[in-house]
Amino acid sequence: MIKLISIIISILSLILSGVIGSFTYIQTKKHNEYEKEQDKQNEKTAKELRRWEKEVETYKIELQKINNRERITPYFNLVLDDKNITYRNGQLKMKIGLINTGINTATNISIPYYQKPERNEDGTFNFFGTSAWYGNIHTYSDYLSEIYAFPKDKVFLGITAHWEKLQERKDYVDSNPGHKIADVAFKVRFTDAMGRKYEQICKFIYEVKIENGKLVNGNFSLDRSVSAPQLLDE
């Protein structure tokens, strides 16, 4: 009887050992699979982190390039003086100044066409724009005084306002003769010392009062703007 019990105990011990061994094997396998999965996830996370760090570094470099370029880019601002509005022989003329407030020299300064078509039906060129319903009535009287500008240098251009042309139009009614107000826009294009080409848009408003063929009052509004230089090509 004792021998039988010993045999049964031995068999149960073997079965228990097998169960424990199987359980341990299964747990070890699951742990190993979990560690492999974790390693994959960690590797994937590390890869994404490296990619993100590379993109951030690239962004920093590009941002630094932009900041450096902006610091050295020529930058024009408007110089408007009421004394430079004149009216002689029936012609209203304005002298418009541009000052280079940047720290780099601007070269090849030009005034490109502001809009299309480049030429109107009456033969005038669209170097200037306006928001007025009757369209552009402004032309050059004097082109740019210089084609380059060192820092703090000024360049000038002359503009003539052809209000008389509106009198010839049947759709134009002058409700307040002698009083004129208009907004004008134009572009200035230039290159920097590295040969990069930029463009800015300048806008201003003027108002005049003409009586008996004489300019009674003429002024430039403080409502004026100049856009930041836009890089046209590398």
Disulfide bonds with the S-S distance in Angstrom:
none
